[in-house]
């Protein structure tokens, strides 16, 4: 290997007495030193235990772990207990979020309208039952509504230009008691009003074809009345948690203010109805295993092991975590290794994803490690669907480790422990461990 492990790390891993690090290092190393380094590196990598990761996945994936539920709370307690058993003093970081329960009943009927409709609720649509004349309100911009009186009416609005929320509030301010949105392009979409608001009225979303057909209908039958019904929708504040275990650097107190920080992360929540063995109990279990193995390796780099809550609701846990970081911390975090869906035997090959499809320190370290271990670099492409995104947006080198294509039962009840590959867990954990070790050694020599 290109780098040499510091002597006291070698001693710690071999179980020998700790040797204080010397002040200077030779530029060239003997073949014997390189042989010792290779043996130590092998010993560290071999200490990674795929069975341990598999068992932790099994414990986590007994039930779905939806953010804000008792099942997520139990997962958080389990993760903290595991971190603490490795010698950490893990912290639990709470954060609140808007928890939306989708309606169980949605109905839309229009006078003389024979086309079968399949209305969908938008995220944060409110419950209610309203009946009123349907009015074509265009794009719902304020300028579109200046001459309109929508009192007691149901506004028909085309998607585009401004957000669903803006459209909703604009027509509600003009007296509308309900809203029918429709898409501005073919296909289905998932609409959202962004957040709860006391000014919202019951609303649904139609396809482009359904919406255009309805416009033709109300032109043919002016003053056509519609009945709109939504039942079971509910918005409320809820709480999720991040779990953080920190490996402090082996440096002086003064140096702790300037040392590098590496973050290894995953998310512990799952979607409703899916036990989430691969998504993402696999990444969580791997984060735990890396914390266990790296606890014994003295470094000049701080390593933070984090499992995030509410990733499935929009990267909420990781966004909250990054927003709470000081400017100094952000400047010192040199890498985020994010692990999501890293264990399914039915998924494709390992890839790395960055938000801009460009290499960074994480991809470079991972490709170097995978070349050393597997004979070829792990490829990378563009991806913005996991917890590496808030780090990247803060200017921190970050990449997602994931297998692509995803398994057929992504976000389904079949995402269970029997689909997990110990070989894939071992492969990814070795790549990340070697990549992080290489980075921590480089910081040591740079000091």
C-alpha positions as CSV (number, residue, x, y, z in Angstrom):
1,X,0.0,0.0,0.0
2,X,1.1,3.6,-0.5
3,X,0.6,4.6,3.1
4,X,2.0,3.3,6.4
5,X,-0.2,2.8,9.5
6,X,1.2,4.7,12.5
7,X,2.9,2.5,15.0
8,X,0.5,2.9,17.8
9,X,-2.4,1.8,15.6
10,X,-0.5,-1.3,14.8
11,X,0.1,-2.0,18.5
12,X,-3.6,-1.4,19.3
13,X,-4.9,-3.7,16.6
14,X,-2.4,-6.5,17.6
15,X,-3.2,-6.1,21.2
16,X,0.3,-5.0,22.1
17,X,1.3,-2.2,24.4
18,X,0.6,1.2,22.8
19,X,3.7,2.8,21.4
20,X,3.7,6.6,21.3
21,X,3.8,8.0,17.8
22,X,7.2,9.4,16.8
23,X,7.6,12.9,15.5
24,X,8.9,12.2,12.0
25,X,8.5,9.5,9.5
26,X,11.0,8.2,6.8
27,X,10.1,9.0,3.2
28,X,10.9,5.4,2.1
29,X,9.8,2.2,3.8
30,X,11.5,-1.2,3.9
31,X,9.8,-4.2,2.4
32,X,9.5,-5.6,5.9
33,X,7.6,-2.5,7.1
34,X,5.3,-2.8,4.0
35,X,4.7,-6.4,4.9
36,X,3.8,-5.6,8.4
37,X,1.5,-2.9,7.2
38,X,-0.2,-5.3,4.8
39,X,-0.8,-7.8,7.6
40,X,-2.3,-5.2,9.9
41,X,-4.5,-3.9,7.2
42,X,-5.7,-7.5,6.4
43,X,-6.3,-8.0,10.1
44,X,-8.5,-4.9,10.4
45,X,-10.5,-5.8,7.3
46,X,-10.9,-9.4,8.5
47,X,-12.3,-8.2,11.8
48,X,-15.4,-7.0,9.9
49,X,-18.1,-9.5,10.7
50,X,-20.8,-10.0,8.1
51,X,-22.7,-12.3,10.5
52,X,-22.9,-9.5,13.0
53,X,-24.2,-7.1,10.4
54,X,-26.8,-9.7,9.3
55,X,-28.0,-10.3,12.9
56,X,-28.4,-6.5,13.4
57,X,-30.4,-6.3,10.2
58,X,-32.5,-9.2,11.4
59,X,-33.2,-7.4,14.7
60,X,-34.1,-4.1,13.0
61,X,-36.2,-5.6,10.2
62,X,-38.8,-7.4,12.3
63,X,-41.3,-4.6,11.6
64,X,-41.5,-1.4,9.5
65,X,-39.8,1.6,11.2
66,X,-41.8,4.6,10.0
67,X,-40.5,7.9,11.4
68,X,-42.3,9.1,14.5
69,X,-43.7,5.7,15.4
70,X,-43.0,3.4,18.4
71,X,-41.2,1.1,16.0
72,X,-38.8,3.8,15.1
73,X,-38.3,4.6,18.8
74,X,-37.4,1.0,19.4
75,X,-34.9,1.0,16.5
76,X,-33.3,4.2,17.9
77,X,-33.0,2.5,21.3
78,X,-31.4,-0.6,19.8
79,X,-28.9,1.4,17.7
80,X,-27.9,3.5,20.7
81,X,-27.4,0.4,22.8
82,X,-25.2,-1.2,20.2
83,X,-23.1,1.9,19.8
84,X,-22.7,2.1,23.6
85,X,-21.7,-1.6,23.8
86,X,-18.7,-0.7,21.6
87,X,-17.5,1.9,24.0
88,X,-19.2,5.0,22.6
89,X,-21.4,7.4,24.5
90,X,-24.0,7.8,21.7
91,X,-26.3,10.8,21.6
92,X,-29.8,10.9,20.4
93,X,-30.8,14.1,18.5
94,X,-34.5,14.8,18.4
95,X,-36.2,16.8,15.7
96,X,-39.8,17.6,14.9
97,X,-41.5,17.3,11.5
98,X,-45.0,17.6,10.0
99,X,-46.5,14.1,9.9
100,X,-49.2,13.7,7.3
101,X,-51.7,10.9,7.2
102,X,-53.1,10.4,3.8
103,X,-56.9,10.2,3.4
104,X,-58.6,6.8,3.3
105,X,-61.5,8.1,1.2
106,X,-61.4,10.4,-1.9
107,X,-64.4,11.2,-4.0
108,X,-65.2,13.5,-6.9
109,X,-68.4,13.6,-8.8
110,X,-69.4,16.2,-11.5
111,X,-72.9,16.8,-12.9
112,X,-73.4,15.2,-16.3
113,X,-69.8,14.0,-16.4
114,X,-69.6,10.4,-17.6
115,X,-65.8,10.0,-17.7
116,X,-64.6,7.9,-14.8
117,X,-62.2,9.9,-12.6
118,X,-59.4,8.7,-10.4
119,X,-58.7,11.7,-8.1
120,X,-55.6,11.5,-6.0
121,X,-54.9,13.5,-2.8
122,X,-52.0,15.8,-2.6
123,X,-49.7,15.6,0.4
124,X,-51.2,17.9,3.0
125,X,-54.7,17.9,1.4
126,X,-57.2,18.5,4.2
127,X,-60.3,16.5,4.9
128,X,-63.7,17.9,4.1
129,X,-66.9,17.6,2.0
130,X,-67.8,20.4,-0.3
131,X,-70.3,21.0,-3.2
132,X,-70.1,23.9,-5.6
133,X,-69.9,25.1,-9.1
134,X,-66.7,24.3,-10.9
135,X,-64.8,27.3,-12.3
136,X,-61.8,27.2,-14.6
137,X,-59.2,29.4,-12.7
138,X,-56.3,28.8,-15.1
139,X,-52.9,28.7,-13.4
140,X,-54.2,30.2,-10.2
141,X,-51.9,33.2,-10.3
142,X,-53.1,36.4,-8.7
143,X,-53.3,38.1,-12.1
144,X,-55.5,35.3,-13.4
145,X,-58.0,35.8,-10.5
146,X,-58.3,39.5,-10.4
147,X,-61.8,39.6,-12.1
148,X,-63.0,36.4,-10.5
149,X,-65.4,35.8,-7.6
150,X,-64.8,32.2,-6.4
151,X,-67.0,32.5,-3.3
152,X,-68.6,29.1,-2.8
153,X,-67.0,27.7,-5.9
154,X,-64.6,24.8,-6.6
155,X,-61.6,26.0,-8.6
156,X,-60.1,24.0,-11.4
157,X,-56.4,24.7,-11.7
158,X,-53.7,23.6,-14.1
159,X,-50.3,22.7,-12.7
160,X,-47.4,25.0,-13.6
161,X,-45.5,28.3,-13.1
162,X,-46.2,28.6,-9.3
163,X,-46.5,25.9,-6.6
164,X,-49.6,24.0,-5.7
165,X,-49.5,25.8,-2.3
166,X,-49.5,29.2,-3.9
167,X,-52.3,28.3,-6.2
168,X,-54.4,26.9,-3.3
169,X,-53.9,30.0,-1.2
170,X,-54.7,32.4,-4.0
171,X,-58.0,30.8,-4.9
172,X,-58.9,30.3,-1.2
173,X,-58.4,34.0,-0.7
174,X,-60.9,34.6,-3.4
175,X,-63.5,32.4,-1.6
176,X,-63.0,29.0,-3.2
177,X,-64.3,26.1,-1.0
178,X,-62.4,23.4,-2.9
179,X,-59.7,22.8,-5.5
180,X,-59.3,20.4,-8.4
181,X,-55.7,20.4,-9.7
182,X,-54.7,18.7,-12.9
183,X,-51.3,17.9,-14.4
184,X,-49.8,19.9,-17.3
185,X,-48.2,16.9,-18.9
186,X,-49.0,13.2,-19.5
187,X,-48.6,10.7,-16.7
188,X,-49.2,10.6,-13.0
189,X,-47.4,12.7,-10.4
190,X,-47.2,12.9,-6.7
191,X,-48.4,16.4,-5.7
192,X,-47.6,18.2,-2.5
193,X,-48.8,21.4,-0.9
194,X,-45.5,21.6,0.8
195,X,-46.6,21.9,4.4
196,X,-49.8,22.2,6.5
197,X,-51.6,25.6,6.4
198,X,-54.8,26.7,8.1
199,X,-55.9,28.4,4.8
200,X,-56.1,25.1,2.8
201,X,-59.4,23.8,1.5
202,X,-60.1,20.2,0.3
203,X,-58.2,19.4,-2.9
204,X,-57.5,16.6,-5.3
205,X,-55.2,16.0,-8.3
206,X,-56.2,14.7,-11.7
207,X,-54.2,13.7,-14.8
208,X,-53.8,16.0,-17.7
209,X,-56.3,14.1,-19.7
210,X,-58.9,14.1,-16.9
211,X,-58.4,17.9,-16.4
212,X,-58.6,18.8,-20.0
213,X,-61.8,16.7,-20.4
214,X,-63.3,18.5,-17.4
215,X,-62.5,21.9,-18.9
216,X,-64.3,20.9,-22.1
217,X,-67.2,19.7,-19.9
218,X,-67.7,22.9,-18.0
219,X,-67.5,24.9,-21.3
220,X,-70.3,22.7,-22.6
221,X,-72.3,22.8,-19.3
222,X,-71.7,26.1,-17.6
223,X,-72.4,26.1,-13.8
224,X,-71.8,22.4,-13.6
225,X,-71.7,21.4,-9.9
226,X,-69.1,19.1,-8.4
227,X,-69.1,17.2,-5.1
228,X,-65.6,16.8,-3.5
229,X,-65.0,14.5,-0.5
230,X,-61.8,13.8,1.4
231,X,-61.9,11.7,4.6
232,X,-59.1,10.7,7.0
233,X,-56.5,13.2,6.0
234,X,-54.6,14.5,9.0
235,X,-51.5,16.7,9.7
236,X,-49.8,16.8,13.1
237,X,-46.4,17.5,14.6
238,X,-44.3,14.4,15.3
239,X,-40.8,13.6,16.5
240,X,-38.0,11.5,14.9
241,X,-34.4,11.0,16.0
242,X,-30.9,10.8,14.8
243,X,-28.4,8.6,16.6
244,X,-24.7,9.8,16.8
245,X,-21.6,8.0,18.0
246,X,-18.4,10.0,17.8
247,X,-14.8,8.6,17.8
248,X,-12.7,11.4,19.1
249,X,-9.3,12.0,17.6
250,X,-6.1,11.1,19.5
251,X,-4.8,14.7,19.6
252,X,-4.4,17.5,22.0
253,X,-7.3,19.6,23.1
254,X,-6.0,22.5,21.0
255,X,-5.6,20.3,18.0
256,X,-9.2,19.1,18.3
257,X,-10.3,22.5,17.1
258,X,-8.7,22.0,13.7
259,X,-8.8,18.2,13.0
260,X,-10.6,16.7,10.1
261,X,-14.0,15.0,10.5
262,X,-15.3,12.0,8.5
263,X,-19.0,11.1,8.7
264,X,-20.3,7.6,8.0
265,X,-24.1,7.5,7.8
266,X,-27.2,5.6,7.0
267,X,-30.9,6.0,7.7
268,X,-32.8,3.7,10.2
269,X,-36.4,4.5,9.2
270,X,-38.4,2.6,6.6
271,X,-41.6,3.2,4.6
272,X,-44.9,1.9,5.9
273,X,-45.6,-1.7,5.1
274,X,-42.0,-2.6,4.5
275,X,-39.7,-4.1,7.1
276,X,-36.8,-2.4,5.3
277,X,-34.1,-5.1,5.6
278,X,-32.1,-3.6,2.8
279,X,-33.7,-0.2,2.9
280,X,-32.0,0.7,5.1
281,X,-31.4,-1.7,8.0
282,X,-28.4,-2.9,5.9
283,X,-26.8,0.6,5.9
284,X,-27.6,1.0,9.6
285,X,-26.1,-2.4,10.5
286,X,-23.0,-1.6,8.4
287,X,-22.6,1.8,10.2
288,X,-22.7,0.0,13.5
289,X,-20.1,-2.6,12.4
290,X,-17.8,0.1,11.1
291,X,-18.1,1.9,14.4
292,X,-17.2,-1.3,16.2
293,X,-14.1,-2.0,14.1
294,X,-12.8,1.6,14.0
295,X,-13.1,2.1,17.7
296,X,-9.8,0.4,18.2
297,X,-7.8,2.4,15.6
298,X,-6.2,5.6,16.9
299,X,-6.4,8.5,14.4
300,X,-6.0,12.2,14.1
301,X,-9.3,12.3,12.4
302,X,-12.7,12.5,14.2
303,X,-15.1,9.9,12.9
304,X,-18.8,10.3,13.4
305,X,-21.2,7.4,12.9
306,X,-24.8,8.5,12.4
307,X,-28.1,6.9,11.7
308,X,-30.7,9.3,10.5
309,X,-34.5,9.3,11.0
310,X,-37.2,10.4,8.5
311,X,-35.1,9.9,5.4
312,X,-38.1,8.4,3.7
313,X,-40.1,11.6,4.4
314,X,-37.6,13.8,2.5
315,X,-34.1,13.5,4.1
316,X,-35.4,15.2,7.2
317,X,-33.0,13.8,9.7
318,X,-29.9,14.5,7.7
319,X,-31.1,17.9,6.8
320,X,-31.7,18.8,10.4
321,X,-28.3,17.4,11.4
322,X,-26.4,19.5,8.8
323,X,-28.4,22.6,9.7
324,X,-27.3,22.3,13.3
325,X,-23.6,22.1,12.4
326,X,-21.4,25.1,13.1
327,X,-19.5,26.8,10.2
328,X,-16.4,25.4,11.8
329,X,-17.7,21.9,11.8
330,X,-18.8,22.1,8.2
331,X,-15.4,23.4,7.1
332,X,-13.7,20.4,8.9
333,X,-16.0,17.6,7.6
334,X,-13.9,16.3,4.7
335,X,-16.1,13.4,3.7
336,X,-19.5,11.8,4.1
337,X,-19.8,8.1,3.3
338,X,-23.5,7.4,3.1
339,X,-24.7,3.8,3.1
340,X,-28.2,3.1,1.7
341,X,-29.4,-0.3,0.4
342,X,-26.1,-2.0,0.6
343,X,-27.1,-5.6,1.2
344,X,-29.7,-7.0,-1.2
345,X,-28.7,-10.2,-3.0
346,X,-31.3,-9.3,-5.7
347,X,-29.9,-5.8,-6.5
348,X,-27.3,-5.0,-9.1
349,X,-23.6,-4.0,-8.6
350,X,-22.2,-1.5,-6.2
351,X,-22.1,2.1,-7.5
352,X,-21.3,5.5,-6.0
353,X,-23.6,8.5,-6.5
354,X,-22.8,12.2,-6.2
355,X,-25.3,15.0,-6.5
356,X,-23.4,16.6,-9.4
357,X,-22.1,13.4,-11.1
358,X,-18.6,14.7,-10.4
359,X,-15.8,12.9,-8.5
360,X,-14.9,14.1,-5.0
361,X,-12.7,12.9,-2.1
362,X,-15.2,10.2,-1.2
363,X,-15.4,8.7,-4.7
364,X,-11.6,8.9,-5.0
365,X,-11.0,7.2,-1.7
366,X,-13.6,4.5,-2.5
367,X,-12.3,3.9,-6.0
368,X,-8.7,3.5,-4.7
369,X,-10.0,1.1,-2.0
370,X,-12.1,-1.0,-4.4
371,X,-9.2,-1.2,-6.9
372,X,-6.9,-2.5,-4.1
373,X,-9.5,-5.0,-2.9
374,X,-11.4,-6.0,-6.1
375,X,-9.0,-5.1,-8.9
376,X,-11.2,-2.4,-10.3
377,X,-12.7,1.0,-9.2
378,X,-16.3,1.2,-8.2
379,X,-18.1,3.4,-10.8
380,X,-20.1,6.5,-10.0
381,X,-23.0,8.4,-11.4
382,X,-25.5,11.1,-10.4
383,X,-28.0,10.6,-7.6
384,X,-29.9,12.8,-5.2
385,X,-32.2,10.4,-3.3
386,X,-30.4,9.8,0.0
387,X,-28.8,11.4,3.0
388,X,-25.6,12.5,1.2
389,X,-27.6,15.3,-0.4
390,X,-27.7,17.8,2.6
391,X,-23.9,17.3,3.1
392,X,-23.2,18.0,-0.5
393,X,-25.4,21.1,-0.5
394,X,-23.4,22.4,2.4
395,X,-20.2,22.0,0.3
396,X,-19.0,18.8,1.9
397,X,-17.6,16.0,-0.3
398,X,-20.3,13.3,-0.1
399,X,-21.3,10.1,-1.9
400,X,-23.9,7.4,-1.7
401,X,-23.0,3.7,-1.6
402,X,-25.8,1.7,-3.2
403,X,-26.4,-1.2,-5.5
404,X,-28.0,-0.6,-8.9
405,X,-30.5,-1.5,-10.2
406,X,-32.5,-1.8,-7.0
407,X,-34.1,-5.1,-6.0
408,X,-37.6,-5.8,-7.3
409,X,-39.1,-5.4,-3.8
410,X,-37.8,-1.9,-3.1
411,X,-40.3,-0.3,-0.7
412,X,-42.4,-3.5,-0.5
413,X,-43.2,-6.0,2.2
414,X,-40.8,-8.5,0.6
415,X,-37.8,-6.4,1.6
416,X,-37.0,-8.9,4.3
417,X,-34.0,-10.5,6.0
418,X,-34.0,-13.5,3.7
419,X,-33.1,-11.2,0.8
420,X,-29.8,-10.0,2.4
421,X,-26.4,-11.1,1.0
422,X,-23.6,-11.4,3.5
423,X,-21.1,-11.3,0.7
424,X,-22.3,-7.8,-0.4
425,X,-22.2,-6.6,3.2
426,X,-18.7,-7.8,3.5
427,X,-17.6,-6.2,0.2
428,X,-19.0,-2.7,0.9
429,X,-17.9,-2.6,4.5
430,X,-14.3,-3.5,3.4
431,X,-14.3,-0.8,0.8
432,X,-15.5,1.9,3.2
433,X,-13.2,0.8,6.0
434,X,-10.1,0.9,3.8
435,X,-11.2,4.2,2.2
436,X,-11.6,5.8,5.7
437,X,-8.3,4.3,6.9
438,X,-6.5,5.7,4.0
439,X,-7.9,9.2,4.6
440,X,-7.1,9.2,8.3
441,X,-3.5,8.1,7.6
442,X,-3.2,11.0,5.2
443,X,-4.3,13.5,7.7
444,X,-1.8,12.1,10.2
445,X,1.1,12.6,7.8
446,X,-0.1,16.1,6.9
447,X,0.2,17.3,10.4
